Amino acid sequence: MDSSPQKFLLFTLEFPPLKGGVATLYQNYAAYWPAGDLSVLSDAIPGGKDSEFIKYRSLIARHLRPRWLPAIWQLHREISNIKYPISNIRVIVGQILPLGIAAYYLSKFIKFKYAILLHGLDFSLATETKRKKKITAKILARADKIICSNSYTANQVKVFDSSLASKLSMVNPGIEPSFIRNPRRVQELRQQYGLENKIVLFGLGRLVRRKGFDKVIEAMSMIIKSASEVIYAIAGAGPDGEMLKKMAEALPAETKDKIIFLGQVSDADRWAWLELCDIFIMPSRNISGDYEGFGTVYLEANLAGKPVIAGDSGGVRDAVIDNISGLLVNPESPAEIAQAAIKLAADSELRRALGEQGKRRAVENFSAKKMAEKIYNIMLIRK
């Protein structure tokens, strides 16, 4: 390998202050990049301020067609300002469409190497039409590296084009391996919502169909018939919020009274609820290619020492090991979801064992620092 310095440029539409799993993931890569020179070129975001290592620029046009044309110009300008030989520069593309298009065309004129990061839905959307499949195939064929955040997406890429296997790697997202407990806030929440002597099922996420909140609501009547002490608390906001509330309201009184909608919660309350709950539940499912790419929230629940109930779909099998850190269920089956919840509600020793095993696995295998180091080692330009 050439020992001369190398430059890495993360080229992305998602980076803090933008919220979301991908933005947080990329922030962790930047924070824990172990060596070499890494900078970030991100789309302009309200509240985003340039710093020594990050620049916010308008990458996507509102009225110009094609909309990704500004991304070519901004990427070219950023690469031109890098004081490294072009052979020592690698662009890390955060979104295959549309930023992969910009990297693909520009790399034909200035011969830099680029890598593509894939998570799940991004690849599904990139292959949903013949036109998109065609440009996606070209982007991936020209890419030097392809890194998927879960084994399910990695397999999907192999099915798409088996010749890509040689440049394909899989690196799961990581988490901060620490959990700050807040017993005072936990007790406040218990009193506020009347949770003393209750078994708390807790769901957290954007309120969209693939997260499976609707299926848990469907399962609640079955759950409380066998475990009347169960309460289901849902935290989050999203387009399905009103629909979920109407589903709950249509249930018999003895069931709907056991479902609590918390709305969007603060980061502090997010962790307080993970500490407070007995079981974390989010049976995500695959809806026409929209699936959970991984699910770091499962690891966060494990970090709090809690077992999880997760949908056996998409990349979730990388995050949750059945009967080790939680229970995997058919996410389309309210009966199977209910059975898993009843099983854990009735067995405190099983809850403890799964939670402890999950916590040990999260700390040992999924630290954000360790995952950034894996990405870095894959990205190194070897000559």
Backbone hydrogen bonds in HBPLUS format (Angstrom, degrees):
<---DONOR---> <-ACCEPTOR-->    atom                        ^
c    i                          cat <-CA-CA->   ^        H-A-AA   ^      H-
h    n   atom  resd res      DA  || num        DHA   H-A  angle D-A-AA Bond
n    s   type  num  typ     dist DA aas  dist angle  dist       angle   num
A0037-ASP N   A0006-GLN O   3.35 MM  31  6.44 166.4  2.37 160.0 162.8     1
A0007-LYS N   A0088-ASN O   2.90 MM  81  6.20 168.4  1.91 159.5 163.1     2
A0090-ARG N   A0007-LYS O   2.92 MM  83  6.37 157.2  1.97 161.6 169.2     3
A0008-PHE N   A0037-ASP O   2.71 MM  29  5.98 168.6  1.72 168.8 169.4     4
A0039-SER N   A0008-PHE O   2.98 MM  31  6.48 150.1  2.07 155.2 164.2     5
A0009-LEU N   A0090-ARG O   2.99 MM  81  6.37 159.2  2.04 154.2 158.0     6
A0092-ILE N   A0009-LEU O   2.73 MM  83  5.88 169.1  1.74 148.1 151.3     7
A0010-LEU N   A0039-SER O   2.88 MM  29  6.26 164.5  1.90 161.7 159.7     8
A0041-LEU N   A0010-LEU O   2.80 MM  31  6.10 167.8  1.82 165.7 167.7     9
A0011-PHE N   A0092-ILE O   2.81 MM  81  5.83 171.7  1.82 154.3 156.6    10
A0094-GLY N   A0011-PHE O   2.80 MM  83  5.84 172.3  1.81 160.2 157.5    11
A0012-THR N   A0041-LEU O   3.00 MM  29  6.39 160.0  2.04 154.0 160.5    12
A0043-ASP N   A0012-THR O   3.07 MM  31  6.63 131.1  2.32 142.7 155.4    13
A0018-LEU N   A0015-PHE O   3.07 MM   3  5.53 148.7  2.18 126.5 120.1    14
A0024-THR N   A0020-GLY O   3.04 MM   4  6.24 160.1  2.08 151.2 157.0    15
A0025-LEU N   A0021-GLY O   2.90 MM   4  6.05 154.7  1.97 144.1 151.7    16
A0026-TYR N   A0022-VAL O   2.95 MM   4  6.20 163.3  1.97 155.5 158.6    17
A0027-GLN N   A0023-ALA O   2.97 MM   4  6.16 149.0  2.07 142.1 151.3    18
A0028-ASN N   A0024-THR O   2.95 MM   4  6.23 151.7  2.03 148.0 155.0    19
A0029-TYR N   A0025-LEU O   3.04 MM   4  6.42 152.3  2.12 146.7 154.3    20
A0030-ALA N   A0026-TYR O   3.05 MM   4  6.30 162.2  2.09 147.8 151.7    21
A0031-ALA N   A0027-GLN O   2.87 MM   4  6.07 156.2  1.92 147.9 155.2    22
A0032-TYR N   A0028-ASN O   2.95 MM   4  6.00 154.1  2.02 150.9 155.9    23
A0040-VAL N   A0053-PHE O   2.72 MM  13  6.14 154.2  1.78 159.4 166.9    24
A0055-LYS N   A0040-VAL O   2.89 MM  15  6.26 153.5  1.96 153.6 161.4    25
A0042-SER N   A0055-LYS O   2.89 MM  13  6.21 166.1  1.91 166.0 169.9    26
A0057-ARG N   A0042-SER O   2.85 MM  15  6.23 163.0  1.88 168.6 169.0    27
A0044-ALA N   A0057-ARG O   2.82 MM  13  4.69 117.8  2.21 112.6 114.7    28
A0048-GLY N   A0045-ILE O   2.79 MM   3  5.11 162.8  1.82 136.7 138.5    29
A0051-SER N   A0054-ILE O   2.96 MM   3  5.24 165.0  1.98 148.9 152.2    30
A0061-ALA N   A0067-ARG O   2.86 MM   6  4.71 167.6  1.88 137.9 140.6    31
A0069-LEU N   A0066-PRO O   3.27 MM   3  5.99 168.9  2.29 122.6 124.0    32
A0071-ALA N   A0068-TRP O   2.97 MM   3  5.36 132.4  2.20 109.4 122.6    33
A0072-ILE N   A0069-LEU O   3.07 MM   3  5.45 132.2  2.31 108.3 119.7    34
A0074-GLN N   A0070-PRO O   2.92 MM   4  6.14 169.1  1.93 157.5 160.3    35
A0075-LEU N   A0071-ALA O   2.91 MM   4  5.90 158.6  1.96 142.5 148.9    36
A0076-HIS N   A0072-ILE O   2.89 MM   4  6.01 162.1  1.92 150.1 155.5    37
A0077-ARG N   A0073-TRP O   2.94 MM   4  6.14 161.3  1.98 150.5 155.5    38
A0078-GLU N   A0074-GLN O   2.98 MM   4  6.16 157.1  2.04 144.8 150.9    39
A0079-ILE N   A0075-LEU O   2.93 MM   4  6.14 165.7  1.96 154.9 158.4    40
A0080-SER N   A0076-HIS O   2.93 MM   4  6.06 156.7  1.99 147.8 154.7    41
A0081-ASN N   A0077-ARG O   3.22 MM   4  6.43 132.5  2.46 137.5 148.2    42
A0081-ASN N   A0078-GLU O   3.20 MM   3  5.28 136.3  2.41  97.1 108.6    43
A0082-ILE N   A0079-ILE O   3.06 MM   3  5.26 160.3  2.10 108.3 114.6    44
A0088-ASN N   A0085-PRO O   2.84 MM   3  5.43 160.7  1.88 120.0 126.6    45
A0089-ILE N   A0086-ILE O   3.28 MM   3  5.33 161.9  2.31 110.6 110.5    46
A0091-VAL N   A0113-LYS O   2.92 MM  22  6.37 160.7  1.96 152.8 154.6    47
A0115-ALA N   A0091-VAL O   2.81 MM  24  6.29 153.1  1.88 160.7 169.0    48
A0093-VAL N   A0115-ALA O   2.77 MM  22  5.91 169.9  1.78 162.6 161.4    49
A0117-LEU N   A0093-VAL O   3.01 MM  24  6.13 156.0  2.07 174.5 170.1    50
A0100-GLY N   A0095-GLN O   3.10 MM   5  6.36 126.8  2.39 144.7 151.7    51
A0100-GLY N   A0096-ILE O   2.94 MM   4  4.31 125.0  2.25  99.6 113.5    52
A0101-ILE N   A0098-PRO O   2.97 MM   3  5.53 138.4  2.15 113.9 124.7    53
A0103-ALA N   A0099-LEU O   3.06 MM   4  6.40 163.7  2.09 154.2 158.1    54
A0104-TYR N   A0100-GLY O   2.88 MM   4  5.94 156.6  1.93 144.0 150.9    55
A0105-TYR N   A0101-ILE O   3.07 MM   4  6.29 172.5  2.07 158.8 158.3    56
A0106-LEU N   A0102-ALA O   3.03 MM   4  6.05 166.1  2.04 151.2 155.7    57
A0107-SER N   A0103-ALA O   2.95 MM   4  5.85 151.7  2.03 143.1 150.3    58
A0108-LYS N   A0105-TYR O   3.18 MM   3  5.49 152.5  2.26 105.1 113.4    59
A0109-PHE N   A0106-LEU O   3.00 MM   3  5.50 150.2  2.09 112.5 120.9    60
A0110-ILE N   A0106-LEU O   3.03 MM   4  6.31 166.2  2.05 161.4 165.8    61
A0112-PHE N   A0110-ILE O   2.71 MM   2  5.91 138.1  1.89 114.9 100.7    62
A0144-ASP N   A0114-TYR O   2.80 MM  30  5.72 164.0  1.82 169.2 173.4    63
A0116-ILE N   A0145-LYS O   2.95 MM  29  6.36 155.7  2.01 145.7 150.0    64
A0147-ILE N   A0116-ILE O   2.87 MM  31  6.25 168.1  1.88 167.7 171.8    65
A0118-LEU N   A0147-ILE O   2.89 MM  29  6.18 159.4  1.93 155.5 157.8    66
A0149-SER N   A0118-LEU O   2.93 MM  31  6.32 142.1  2.08 151.9 163.5    67
A0123-PHE N   A0120-GLY O   3.05 MM   3  5.43 124.1  2.37 105.1 118.1    68
A0124-SER N   A0120-GLY O   3.05 MM   4  6.41 157.5  2.10 150.8 157.9    69
A0125-LEU N   A0121-LEU O   2.86 MM   4  6.06 165.7  1.88 158.4 160.7    70
A0126-ALA N   A0122-ASP O   3.06 MM   4  6.14 141.6  2.21 133.2 143.9    71
A0127-THR N   A0124-SER O   3.24 MM   3  5.42 155.7  2.30 102.5 109.8    72
A0133-LYS N   A0129-THR O   2.86 MM   4  6.05 160.0  1.90 152.5 159.0    73
A0134-LYS N   A0130-LYS O   3.03 MM   4  6.17 150.7  2.12 144.1 150.9    74
A0135-ILE N   A0131-ARG O   3.33 MM   4  6.69 164.7  2.36 151.2 152.9    75
A0136-THR N   A0132-LYS O   2.86 MM   4  5.93 158.0  1.90 152.7 160.1    76
A0137-ALA N   A0133-LYS O   2.90 MM   4  5.98 156.8  1.95 144.7 150.2    77
A0138-LYS N   A0134-LYS O   3.27 MM   4  6.55 152.6  2.35 140.6 147.4    78
A0139-ILE N   A0135-ILE O   2.92 MM   4  6.17 160.0  1.96 151.5 156.8    79
A0140-LEU N   A0136-THR O   2.96 MM   4  6.13 170.6  1.97 157.0 158.9    80
A0141-ALA N   A0137-ALA O   2.98 MM   4  5.99 151.9  2.06 140.7 149.0    81
A0142-ARG N   A0138-LYS O   3.11 MM   4  6.22 150.8  2.20 145.2 151.5    82
A0143-ALA N   A0139-ILE O   3.03 MM   4  6.14 133.3  2.25 139.6 152.6    83
A0146-ILE N   A0167-LYS O   2.93 MM  21  5.96 150.8  2.02 159.7 152.6    84
A0169-SER N   A0146-ILE O   2.84 MM  23  6.23 149.4  1.93 162.0 170.3    85
A0148-CYS N   A0169-SER O   2.91 MM  21  6.29 164.9  1.93 151.6 152.7    86
A0171-VAL N   A0148-CYS O   2.87 MM  23  6.21 154.5  1.94 161.6 170.2    87
A0154-ALA N   A0150-ASN O   3.20 MM   4  6.45 158.0  2.25 145.0 151.7    88
A0155-ASN N   A0151-SER O   2.96 MM   4  6.17 153.6  2.03 146.1 151.7    89
A0156-GLN N   A0152-TYR O   3.00 MM   4  6.33 148.0  2.11 142.6 152.2    90
A0157-VAL N   A0153-THR O   2.92 MM   4  6.25 149.6  2.02 152.1 159.4    91
A0158-LYS N   A0154-ALA O   3.14 MM   4  6.47 153.0  2.22 143.0 150.0    92
A0159-VAL N   A0155-ASN O   2.97 MM   4  6.27 152.1  2.05 147.5 154.9    93
A0160-PHE N   A0156-GLN O   2.96 MM   4  6.18 151.2  2.04 142.4 150.6    94
A0161-ASP N   A0157-VAL O   2.98 MM   4  6.29 155.8  2.04 150.8 156.0    95
A0164-LEU N   A0161-ASP O   3.09 MM   3  5.84 168.2  2.10 122.7 126.5    96
A0165-ALA N   A0162-SER O   3.27 MM   3  5.77 170.6  2.28 116.2 118.8    97
A0167-LYS N   A0164-LEU O   3.10 MM   3  5.77 149.9  2.19 119.4 127.0    98
A0168-LEU N   A0165-ALA O   3.24 MM   3  5.07 165.1  2.26 104.8 108.7    99
A0175-ILE N   A0366-PHE O   2.78 MM 191  6.13 156.1  1.84 165.0 170.7   100
A0368-ALA N   A0175-ILE O   2.80 MM 193  4.73 139.1  1.97 130.1 129.0   101
A0178-SER N   A0176-GLU O   2.80 MM   2  5.68 141.5  1.95  99.4  92.5   102
A0186-VAL N   A0182-ASN O   3.04 MM   4  6.28 159.4  2.08 155.8 162.4   103
A0187-GLN N   A0183-PRO O   2.98 MM   4  6.15 160.6  2.02 146.6 150.7   104
A0188-GLU N   A0184-ARG O   3.04 MM   4  6.34 152.6  2.12 144.5 152.4   105
A0189-LEU N   A0185-ARG O   2.98 MM   4  6.24 158.2  2.03 151.9 156.6   106
A0190-ARG N   A0186-VAL O   2.93 MM   4  6.22 157.0  1.98 150.3 157.2   107
A0191-GLN N   A0187-GLN O   3.04 MM   4  6.25 160.9  2.08 149.1 153.2   108
A0192-GLN N   A0188-GLU O   2.86 MM   4  6.02 158.6  1.91 147.5 154.4   109
A0193-TYR N   A0189-LEU O   3.03 MM   4  6.08 161.1  2.07 151.7 154.3   110
A0194-GLY N   A0190-ARG O   2.94 MM   4  5.67 107.0  2.49 134.6 149.5   111
A0195-LEU N   A0190-ARG O   2.86 MM   5  4.72 166.7  1.88 139.6 144.2   112
A0194-GLY N   A0191-GLN O   3.41 MM   3  5.06 158.2  2.46  94.6 100.8   113
A0198-LYS N   A0195-LEU O   3.16 MM   3  5.24 139.9  2.33 136.6 127.5   114
A0199-ILE N   A0229-GLU O   2.99 MM  30  5.77 164.3  2.02 126.3 131.2   115
A0231-ILE N   A0199-ILE O   2.85 MM  32  6.13 153.4  1.92 157.3 159.4   116
A0278-ASP N   A0200-VAL O   2.95 MM  78  5.23 162.8  1.98 136.8 142.5   117
A0279-ILE N   A0200-VAL O   3.16 MM  79  6.45 157.0  2.22 162.0 158.4   118
A0201-LEU N   A0231-ILE O   2.74 MM  30  5.95 170.3  1.75 171.1 173.9   119
A0233-ALA N   A0201-LEU O   2.85 MM  32  6.20 166.9  1.87 169.0 167.9   120
A0202-PHE N   A0279-ILE O   2.93 MM  77  6.32 156.7  1.98 159.9 167.5   121
A0281-ILE N   A0202-PHE O   2.89 MM  79  5.88 163.6  1.92 143.4 146.7   122
A0203-GLY N   A0233-ALA O   2.90 MM  30  6.29 162.7  1.93 163.2 168.1   123
A0235-ALA N   A0203-GLY O   2.84 MM  32  6.18 164.6  1.86 155.0 159.8   124
A0205-GLY N   A0235-ALA O   3.10 MM  30  6.58 154.3  2.17 155.9 163.1   125
A0208-VAL N   A0206-ARG O   2.85 MM   2  5.78 122.7  2.18 114.9  98.0   126
A0207-LEU N   A0237-ALA O   3.05 MM  30  5.28 163.7  2.08 106.6 111.8   127
A0240-ASP N   A0207-LEU O   2.90 MM  33  5.28 155.6  1.96 166.3 160.2   128
A0211-LYS N   A0208-VAL O   3.17 MM   3  5.91 155.9  2.24 121.0 127.4   129
A0212-GLY N   A0209-ARG O   3.06 MM   3  5.82 159.6  2.10 123.9 129.0   130
A0285-ARG N   A0210-ARG O   2.75 MM  75  5.03 148.7  1.85 139.0 149.2   131
A0215-LYS N   A0212-GLY O   3.12 MM   3  5.27 124.4  2.44  99.4 112.8   132
A0216-VAL N   A0212-GLY O   3.25 MM   4  6.63 148.4  2.36 149.0 157.3   133
A0217-ILE N   A0213-PHE O   3.05 MM   4  6.38 158.8  2.10 150.5 156.1   134
A0218-GLU N   A0214-ASP O   2.98 MM   4  6.27 153.2  2.05 143.3 150.8   135
A0219-ALA N   A0215-LYS O   2.99 MM   4  6.17 137.3  2.17 132.4 143.9   136
A0219-ALA N   A0216-VAL O   2.98 MM   3  4.87 120.7  2.34  91.0 106.9   137
A0220-MET N   A0216-VAL O   3.01 MM   4  6.17 122.0  2.36 143.3 157.9   138
A0220-MET N   A0217-ILE O   3.24 MM   3  5.21 146.3  2.36  98.2 107.6   139
A0222-MET N   A0219-ALA O   3.07 MM   3  5.52 122.5  2.41 111.6 125.0   140
A0223-ILE N   A0219-ALA O   3.00 MM   4  6.25 155.2  2.06 151.4 159.3   141
A0224-ILE N   A0220-MET O   2.99 MM   4  6.18 171.5  1.99 162.4 160.9   142
A0226-SER N   A0223-ILE O   3.12 MM   3  5.71 138.8  2.29 111.6 120.9   143
A0227-ALA N   A0223-ILE O   2.77 MM   4  5.82 141.5  1.92 145.4 157.5   144
A0230-VAL N   A0227-ALA O   3.13 MM   3  5.87 166.0  2.15 126.4 127.6   145
A0232-TYR N   A0258-LYS O   2.78 MM  26  6.11 172.9  1.79 173.3 175.3   146
A0260-ILE N   A0232-TYR O   2.81 MM  28  6.18 162.9  1.84 156.6 160.6   147
A0234-ILE N   A0260-ILE O   2.82 MM  26  6.16 164.4  1.84 171.2 176.4   148
A0262-LEU N   A0234-ILE O   2.80 MM  28  5.84 175.6  1.80 165.6 165.9   149
A0236-GLY N   A0263-GLY O   2.87 MM  27  5.02 153.3  1.95 110.1 116.2   150
A0241-GLY N   A0238-GLY O   3.12 MM   3  5.56 164.0  2.14 122.6 124.0   151
A0244-LEU N   A0240-ASP O   2.94 MM   4  6.13 159.9  1.98 158.3 163.2   152
A0245-LYS N   A0241-GLY O   3.09 MM   4  6.36 155.9  2.15 146.9 153.4   153
A0246-LYS N   A0242-GLU O   2.98 MM   4  6.21 153.3  2.05 148.9 155.9   154
A0247-MET N   A0243-MET O   2.97 MM   4  6.25 151.7  2.05 145.6 153.5   155
A0248-ALA N   A0244-LEU O   3.00 MM   4  6.29 161.1  2.03 149.5 153.9   156
A0249-GLU N   A0245-LYS O   2.88 MM   4  6.05 156.3  1.94 145.5 152.6   157
A0250-ALA N   A0246-LYS O   3.08 MM   4  6.19 137.6  2.27 141.9 151.0   158
A0251-LEU N   A0248-ALA O   3.13 MM   3  5.47 160.7  2.17 110.1 116.1   159
A0255-THR N   A0252-PRO O   2.87 MM   3  5.43 149.2  1.96 117.1 126.9   160
A0256-LYS N   A0252-PRO O   2.91 MM   4  6.14 168.4  1.93 163.2 165.8   161
A0257-ASP N   A0253-ALA O   3.11 MM   4  5.89 154.1  2.18 144.4 149.5   162
A0258-LYS N   A0255-THR O   2.85 MM   3  5.38 158.0  1.90 116.0 123.5   163
A0259-ILE N   A0256-LYS O   3.21 MM   3  5.44 165.1  2.23 113.1 114.1   164
A0270-ARG N   A0266-SER O   2.82 MM   4  6.04 146.0  1.93 148.6 159.3   165
A0271-TRP N   A0267-ASP O   3.24 MM   4  6.54 157.9  2.29 147.8 150.4   166
A0272-ALA N   A0268-ALA O   3.01 MM   4  6.27 148.0  2.11 139.5 149.6   167
A0273-TRP N   A0269-ASP O   2.81 MM   4  5.95 159.3  1.85 151.4 154.7   168
A0274-LEU N   A0270-ARG O   3.13 MM   4  6.39 150.8  2.22 140.0 148.2   169
A0275-GLU N   A0271-TRP O   2.95 MM   4  6.16 145.6  2.07 142.1 151.3   170
A0276-LEU N   A0272-ALA O   2.82 MM   4  6.01 148.6  1.92 143.3 153.0   171
A0277-CYS N   A0273-TRP O   2.87 MM   4  5.86 161.0  1.91 151.4 154.3   172
A0280-PHE N   A0307-PRO O   3.02 MM  27  6.32 175.8  2.03 162.8 162.7   173
A0309-ILE N   A0280-PHE O   2.76 MM  29  6.26 143.1  1.90 151.3 163.8   174
A0282-MET N   A0309-ILE O   2.94 MM  27  6.26 167.2  1.95 174.4 175.4   175
A0284-SER N   A0282-MET O   2.91 MM   2  5.73 133.6  2.13 108.9  94.7   176
A0287-ILE N   A0290-ASP O   3.02 MM   3  5.05 169.6  2.03 132.9 134.4   177
A0290-ASP N   A0287-ILE O   3.00 MM   3  5.05 160.8  2.04 109.3 115.2   178
A0315-GLY N   A0292-GLU O   2.86 MM  23  6.00 162.5  1.89 167.8 171.4   179
A0298-TYR N   A0295-GLY O   3.06 MM   3  5.76 151.4  2.14 117.5 124.0   180
A0299-LEU N   A0296-THR O   3.00 MM   3  5.20 117.4  2.41 100.5 115.3   181
A0300-GLU N   A0296-THR O   2.94 MM   4  6.33 151.3  2.03 149.0 158.2   182
A0301-ALA N   A0297-VAL O   2.95 MM   4  6.14 153.8  2.02 143.2 149.1   183
A0302-ASN N   A0298-TYR O   2.97 MM   4  6.28 157.3  2.02 144.7 151.2   184
A0303-LEU N   A0299-LEU O   2.75 MM   4  5.98 149.6  1.84 145.7 154.9   185
A0304-ALA N   A0300-GLU O   3.10 MM   4  6.42 134.6  2.32 136.6 147.6   186
A0304-ALA N   A0301-ALA O   3.06 MM   3  5.10 129.8  2.32  95.5 109.0   187
A0306-LYS N   A0301-ALA O   3.02 MM   5  5.44 161.5  2.05 142.4 141.2   188
A0305-GLY N   A0302-ASN O   2.69 MM   3  4.85 154.3  1.75 109.6 116.3   189
A0327-LEU N   A0308-VAL O   2.79 MM  19  6.32 154.2  1.86 158.6 166.3   190
A0310-ALA N   A0327-LEU O   2.98 MM  17  6.35 161.7  2.01 158.2 164.1   191
A0329-VAL N   A0310-ALA O   2.91 MM  19  6.22 155.0  1.97 160.3 167.7   192
A0313-SER N   A0311-GLY O   2.89 MM   2  5.63 124.7  2.20 111.5  95.0   193
A0312-ASP N   A0329-VAL O   2.86 MM  17  5.55 163.2  1.88 162.7 159.1   194
A0316-VAL N   A0313-SER O   3.14 MM   3  5.95 159.7  2.18 146.6 148.7   195
A0318-ASP N   A0315-GLY O   3.11 MM   3  5.80 157.1  2.16 117.9 124.4   196
A0319-ALA N   A0316-VAL O   2.82 MM   3  5.16 129.7  2.08 107.8 121.9   197
A0320-VAL N   A0316-VAL O   2.89 MM   4  6.08 155.0  1.95 162.6 171.0   198
A0324-ILE N   A0321-ILE O   2.98 MM   3  5.30 156.4  2.04 134.9 133.1   199
A0325-SER N   A0321-ILE O   3.00 MM   4  5.50 163.8  2.03 149.0 153.7   200
A0323-ASN N   A0326-GLY O   2.66 MM   3  5.41 144.4  1.78 165.5 174.7   201
A0333-SER N   A0330-ASN O   3.07 MM   3  5.55 168.0  2.08 121.1 124.1   202
A0336-GLU N   A0333-SER O   3.12 MM   3  5.30 119.9  2.50 101.2 114.8   203
A0337-ILE N   A0333-SER O   3.02 MM   4  6.32 159.5  2.07 154.7 161.0   204
A0338-ALA N   A0334-PRO O   2.82 MM   4  5.98 160.0  1.86 147.8 153.3   205
A0339-GLN N   A0335-ALA O   2.93 MM   4  6.12 155.1  1.99 142.2 149.2   206
A0340-ALA N   A0336-GLU O   3.09 MM   4  6.29 158.3  2.13 146.4 150.8   207
A0341-ALA N   A0337-ILE O   3.04 MM   4  6.31 161.3  2.08 150.8 156.0   208
A0342-ILE N   A0338-ALA O   2.87 MM   4  6.04 164.1  1.89 156.8 161.1   209
A0343-LYS N   A0339-GLN O   2.96 MM   4  6.08 157.2  2.01 144.3 150.9   210
A0344-LEU N   A0340-ALA O   3.08 MM   4  6.33 163.7  2.11 151.0 153.9   211
A0345-ALA N   A0341-ALA O   2.86 MM   4  5.96 157.2  1.91 148.4 155.8   212
A0346-ALA N   A0342-ILE O   3.07 MM   4  6.11 146.2  2.18 144.6 151.6   213
A0347-ASP N   A0344-LEU O   3.24 MM   3  5.22 152.7  2.32 100.9 108.8   214
A0351-ARG N   A0347-ASP O   3.10 MM   4  6.43 159.0  2.15 149.4 155.6   215
A0352-ARG N   A0348-SER O   2.94 MM   4  6.15 158.3  1.99 144.9 150.5   216
A0353-ALA N   A0349-GLU O   2.92 MM   4  6.13 163.5  1.95 148.4 152.7   217
A0354-LEU N   A0350-LEU O   2.95 MM   4  6.07 175.1  1.96 156.6 157.9   218
A0355-GLY N   A0351-ARG O   2.97 MM   4  5.99 157.6  2.02 145.1 152.2   219
A0356-GLU N   A0352-ARG O   2.90 MM   4  6.06 161.3  1.93 152.7 157.3   220
A0357-GLN N   A0353-ALA O   2.94 MM   4  6.09 165.0  1.97 151.5 156.0   221
A0358-GLY N   A0354-LEU O   2.84 MM   4  5.89 155.7  1.90 144.1 151.7   222
A0359-LYS N   A0355-GLY O   2.91 MM   4  6.07 152.7  1.98 143.6 151.0   223
A0360-ARG N   A0356-GLU O   3.02 MM   4  6.24 165.1  2.04 150.2 153.5   224
A0361-ARG N   A0357-GLN O   3.03 MM   4  6.22 159.5  2.08 146.5 152.2   225
A0362-ALA N   A0358-GLY O   2.90 MM   4  6.07 159.8  1.94 149.8 155.3   226
A0363-VAL N   A0359-LYS O   3.02 MM   4  6.20 165.4  2.04 155.2 158.2   227
A0364-GLU N   A0360-ARG O   3.01 MM   4  6.06 165.8  2.03 149.0 153.5   228
A0365-ASN N   A0361-ARG O   2.90 MM   4  5.65 158.4  1.94 147.8 153.2   229
A0366-PHE N   A0362-ALA O   3.15 MM   4  5.19 147.4  2.26 127.6 133.6   230
A0371-MET N   A0367-SER O   3.08 MM   4  6.43 158.8  2.13 155.4 161.2   231
A0372-ALA N   A0368-ALA O   2.98 MM   4  6.17 154.7  2.04 148.0 154.7   232
A0373-GLU N   A0369-LYS O   3.05 MM   4  6.28 153.3  2.13 146.4 153.5   233
A0374-LYS N   A0370-LYS O   3.08 MM   4  6.40 147.7  2.19 142.1 150.6   234
A0375-ILE N   A0371-MET O   3.03 MM   4  6.35 161.3  2.07 149.8 153.8   235
A0376-TYR N   A0372-ALA O   2.90 MM   4  6.12 163.9  1.93 150.5 155.2   236
A0377-ASN N   A0373-GLU O   2.98 MM   4  6.19 164.6  2.01 149.6 152.8   237
A0378-ILE N   A0374-LYS O   3.10 MM   4  6.37 148.6  2.21 146.1 154.4   238
A0379-MET N   A0375-ILE O   2.92 MM   4  6.14 151.9  2.00 150.9 159.5   239
A0379-MET N   A0376-TYR O   3.04 MM   3  5.03 114.4  2.49  93.8 110.0   240
A0380-LEU N   A0376-TYR O   3.07 MM   4  6.28 131.6  2.31 151.4 162.8   241
